[in-house]
């Protein structure tokens, strides 16, 4: 025997509040009531977002895992509320209660947090199933307060556990019950209990066989009592699935402001507040950065795909297509996987629609990688080129030859010390010191050595046409000797001055005679002579 729920629901803003923070949904397998809190900070967004997050559970496909699925989806709804607050700080402090039952096979799975209530009439016994998660209830449980004094306690509305941006993993009350044909459940926000006592509630639930009449009578009693809070009620009854009830009428979503018409036709009453300019309503709309504007017709088609009733703030946002969500979730995916009971095949269709943007993202990633490779290659080529250059500068008070260029690329040095000579900077003429401070670029290593000789010995070098000239007479501070062709009778007698210059490898060769064929740096013939 296949079991389903028969249901009716209604929500009303009440006599005092300016907007409705309650939301509720009822279908063949799921019934849920959520009472939002936070006032102008977005209680209506909290309850609507949570209910719309749960309604895709309205199906019988869980194969023994319905309780887990219900708990997981409530936790997911809680995380979405946290995301909403993180992206819209003006919503900080919002939260919502949740009281839900999910029928699967022969079990009713119950989940609850907050102070909305669940009552059950079964086997002629009427009892409250939920426990209020309030400060007052804790005092009662600890024996510090009598139950009859709870309604007059000044902190009776202080909640200890809710969904919202307070707890990343709130503790839920979870239970499972055998589902018997004819048993009746009544879920309600605390607006009912604030006016109507439990004995009267029991009389109405027992005395009205018609579910919609039962709901309407409870709401009317609340309004007659002053209704200081929003009131939302769902009544669901376990029934056998037959050809008579399989087409249970789906109650239409009522547009805001049409409450009187809804009451006359027996449909659900939305209560979004009669004043369109209400400041709290505008505040909710200010959270536009976190609202996905779904096509209203598409959403209505999704909700009309199965019998259901949606009331309160959830009905308001469903009628406008403005569904609270986080930016990372596309409207199409949310409509397919969270707001409806879409089959896996349909979800795959939506994923195929999103494959084009994903392929574009992949193309962008490839292009970005190519650009990075080109930039890295260009940087490496530029660095390699700098290492073919040389320049002359000061190092620890002496003239030195550097490999590279004198600039740095951030923390990366583009030069390294090649050779430190024995030429002291202080021994150079002032103008030479000034040139050295600006660094003297060279095309290659030999050119760098010629620059060193040039700043040390101004004038031509008669021994090598390419080198700057040096004095023709021997000098105790120089390294050059007269050319043999200038005085055939004289022979060169070089006496290197160890304080003048150094060879490229910073070593002296006092026993070597200097000539155009003398070995240069690294054992190669020097174009302009060895400086050692």
Number of C-alpha atoms within 10 A of each C-alpha: 9 10 21 27 27 25 29 30 32 30 31 30 27 23 15 11 15 20 27 29 34 37 37 35 29 28 27 27 24 27 32 27 32 37 33 30 23 18 20 19 21 28 28 33 31 34 33 30 26 34 27 26 24 23 25 19 24 22 20 17 11 14 8 13 11 23 21 12 16 21 20 12 18 24 19 17 22 27 19 22 29 23 18 28 23 14 15 16 12 17 26 19 17 27 30 32 27 26 25 28 26 26 29 24 19 17 18 21 24 25 21 30 27 27 27 27 25 26 20 22 18 15 10 9 10 19 14 14 16 22 16 20 22 19 18 25 22 15 14 16 12 10 10 11 15 13 13 9 11 17 13 8 12 9 12 14 16 14 17 15 22 26 32 31 21 16 13 14 14 16 14 20 15 17 14 15 11 11 21 17 15 16 17 24 24 25 27 27 29 22 24 26 17 16 18 19 10 15 9 12 20 17 12 16 24 15 10 13 10 11 19 18 15 23 24 21 16 21 24 12 16 24 22 13 14 13 24 17 25 29 30 34 31 27 25 26 22 22 20 18 16 12 8 8 14 13 11 16 13 18 20 19 24 22 18 20 16 13 19 9 13 19 13 8 8 15 23 27 30 30 31 28 21 14 11 13 9 12 13 19 19 12 16 18 15 15 20 13 14 20 19 19 15 19 16 16 13 13 20 16 10 16 23 16 12 18 19 26 27 32 32 36 33 31 29 24 23 25 19 17 19 20 27 25 23 22 14 7 10 13 17 18 15 18 23 22 18 17 21 23 20 17 10 11 9 13 17 13 12 16 15 12 13 14 12 11 11 13 11 11 12 12 12 12 12 12 12 12 12 12 12 12 12 12 12 12 12 12 12 12 11 11 17 13 12 17 15 14 19 26 26 30 24 20 16 9 13 17 26 26 28 26 23 23 22 20 11 10 8 7 6 8 13 17 19 14 15 18 20 23 25 20 22 18 22 12 12 16 12 11 10 16 18 11 13 20 13 12 17 16 20 22 11 13 21 19 18 22 28 20 20 22 26 18 20 22 19 14 15 16 22 18 21 16 11 12 20 19 18 24 17 16 11 15 14 12 15 22 24 29 24 20 18 12 10 10 10 9 8 11 12 16 12 18 19 24 17 17 15 19 27 22 21 23 14 15 13 16 13 13 9 13 14 22 18 14 14 17 17 21 18 10 9 10 14 18 19 23 25 26 25 24
